Each structure stands twice: as structure tokens, then as C-alpha cells.
Amino acid sequence: MTFATCQKSSPKGHLFVISGPSGAGKGTLVAAALEAFPNLVLSVSATTRRPRPGDVEGKTYYFITDERFEQLIESDGLLEWAEVHGNRYGTLKDEVSKVLGAGKYLILEIDLQGYRQIKDQISDVFSIFIAPPSMKELERRLELRGTENRESIEERLKTARVEMEAKDGYTVTIVNDDLEKAKSELIAAIRQQMNE
């Protein structure tokens, strides 16, 4: 079954997109959603970035070379892709087709560029923007992670300002100030969409 066929035959609400600035807490919230809904599957993106401690091949990302990523672009094997902070990330069409073709719900954790590419192709995507309570708090969270140097943090904050300006283009915005409250809001938004 091709991606186009799956997209046309899948009922509304089968595809969820979650975006937000680096450090906003997307990963933690997505994990809570996956735990709440057994029929919700996380799309595993391909990336050219190097694995971090704790990353698992095929679960966190598919870690591939620049050459392989270029081949996927040329063969139209990606639903969306973007270059972020010097690395490329993309959603594999084959993976999306497989999940949607099985009638399951798929959640994509992607950036603003990727969301815009998907929105151009799929009109009824349900999108959720995860926002930090403030830029100052976002900076504090990025510093606490300890995975980036000061230059990288500044670059991420610059990107975050652009992303925050685009949040109104999403179906729902959740401010991750209180983690338990944000989890409840995300689960409620997904549940409501699944039931429509």
C-alpha cells in the first residue's frame, strides 16, 4: 500500500504531530501519551546526528549517514525532512504507510519545518505545540540538560523564538509549566480527537 493510499483511506485523527522548542519537554509528554494509548505508535525518525547516551537504534532514531539521507531525499522516501542545528532529521514514508495502513494512530515528534511540509500534504493532521512557560525557563532547562555548549544553547534559543511565533498555526497549544497538568492536557486532546 502506498503512502498516498494510506493517507486517503485513513480516517481523520490517525496522524498526530507534536512540535515545540528543544527543551520544552516534548519527549516526556510523548512518552506519557504512548503509555496512555496502546494503539498509539511513535514514528521513529531518521537522523544524521550522532547518538547520545541512552539513545537506542530503531527506537530513539534511525542513525544514518549523510549519504544515506541524501539517497532518501532523492528517492522521495521521506514524508518530511529538515536540517536542525547542523543535523538532518526526516520521517520515513514506509514507516508512516505501515502504521496508517494497519489502522493505528501515529504520533510524529517533529519540528516546525517538518510540520509545515506535512500540512502541505495532509489537510486534516491534528497538531499539538508544546510551549515552555517562558524563554528564561527554556534557557534554564537547556542548561540543566548539560548536552550542549553555550553556542549551541544560543542557537536553540534563537530557533525557539521563531517556533514560538508559529504556535498559532497548530490545532492545540499546551504550555508545559506543570508537567502533570501538561500530561493531562495532552492525553485529553488526543483522546478527544480519537473519539471524533
N, C-alpha and C positions, 0 to 999 in steps of 0.2 A: 504494500500500500504506500503510495507516495505521500509526501508531506501535504501537498495541496488537497489530496483526497481526504486525509485525516482531518485537516483543518475544516473542510466543508462539512464533513459528516459528524464532527464532534459537537455536542450541544454546548450552548453558551455556558461559560463558567468553568470549563475544563482547564483553562490556562490562566494561571496567576503569575503576575510579575511583581517582584519586590525590589525596590531600589532605595537608595539613600546614601548619604556620605559615608566614607570609610570611618569607622569608629562609632557609628550611630547605634550599633547593636543588631544589625540585620541577621547575622549568623545565629545569635542566641534566640532571636524571635522565630526564625525559620525552624530551628530545632524544636521549639515548643509547638509550632503548628504541625510539624511532621509527627510528633508524639500524640497530638490530639486527634489526628485524622489518619487512620491506617491506609486509606485509599488515596492519600496524597503522596506524590513522588517528587523528590528533588531532582531537577535536571543538573547533571554534572557537566560543567563547562570544561572546555579545553583551554589550556593556557601555556604561554611560553615562559612564565615566571618560574623561578626555582622553588622547589618545595621548602616549606618552613617546618620547624619541629612540630610533629603531630599530624602533618598532612599525610593522607593515605591516597595512593594512586587509584583512580577509578571511583573514589568516594568523595574526596575533597575536590579534586580536579583530575583531568587527564593532562599530565605534564608532557608536552610535546616540543619538538624543536621548531625554530623559526621556519625552517624549510618545509616541515610537515604542515605547519599552519598556512603557509603560502599555498601549498597544494590544495588544502581545503577551501581556501578563498577562490582559487582558480576553477575548481570543480563544482562550485556552488554547493558545497557541503555544509555551509553554516547558515543558520537562520538569522543570526546577527553576530557581529563581532566589533570589537573596539580596541584601541590602544589606550591603556591607562597606566600612567606613571612608568612609562618605558617598557611595559609588557603588553602582550596581546591576549585577549580573552574572547571566546566565542561559544555559541550554543550549537551543538551538532544536530543537524536536521534529522539524521537517522534515529537519534535518541528520542527526539520530540515525537516523531512519527510512530515509533514503537509504543510509547506510553499512551498517546492520544488514541491510537488505533485499538488499544486494549480497553478503551473507555474509562481510563483512570484520570484523576486530576493531577496536573503537573504544575509545579511551582518553580519559577526561574528567579534566581537572585542575581540581578544584572544591574549595570549602571545606566545612567540617563541616555547615553548614546545608543546602547543596545535596545532600551525600551522604545526609543523613537523609531528604530528600524523595524521592530516587531509591530508597533502600532500602525506603521505604513502598510503592513501585510495582513494583519488580523484586526478587524474593526472592533470586535467585542471582547478584547482582552481586559481582564479585571486587574487593575494595577494599584499597588499599595506603596506609598512613600513613607519610609521610616526617617523621622527627623530628630535631631538632638534637641534638647531643651534650649541650648544657646551655642554660639560658636565658641565661647570661652570653655564651656563644658566639653565640647567636642575636642578642643585642643588638649584639655586635661586627660581625656580618655586615650587619645593618640599617644601622649607622652607616657602614660601608665603602661601601655602595651609593650613598650620597650623594643619594638621590632623595626623602628625607623629612626634615622638620624634627623637632626633639626631641619636640614634642607628638604628632606622627604616629607616631614610633617607640614612644613610651609606649603609645599606643593599640594598636599592633600587638602589643606585648609582652603587654598585657592580654588581647587576643584569643587569643594563642598559649597562655597558661596554661589557658584554657578548652578549647582544641583538644587540648592535651596530655592533659588529664584524660579525653578521649573516645577516645584512641587504641586502647584495648582493644576498641572496637566495630568495628574494621576486621579484615579477614581476615589481613593481614600488616602488621607494623611494621618499617621499615628505619631505622636510626639513621645519618644522614649525617655521620659523623665523618671517615672517609676516603672521598673521592669515588670512587676507582676500585673500592673494596670495595662501596660502596653501589650503584654502577652494576651490578656483577656480581650482587649480590643481587636487584636489581630485574629484571634480564634473566632470571635463573634462575627467579624467581617467576612471571613472565609465561609463559616457555617451558613450565614445568610445567603451568600452567593450560590453555594452548593444546593440550597433548598429552593432556589427560584426556578 
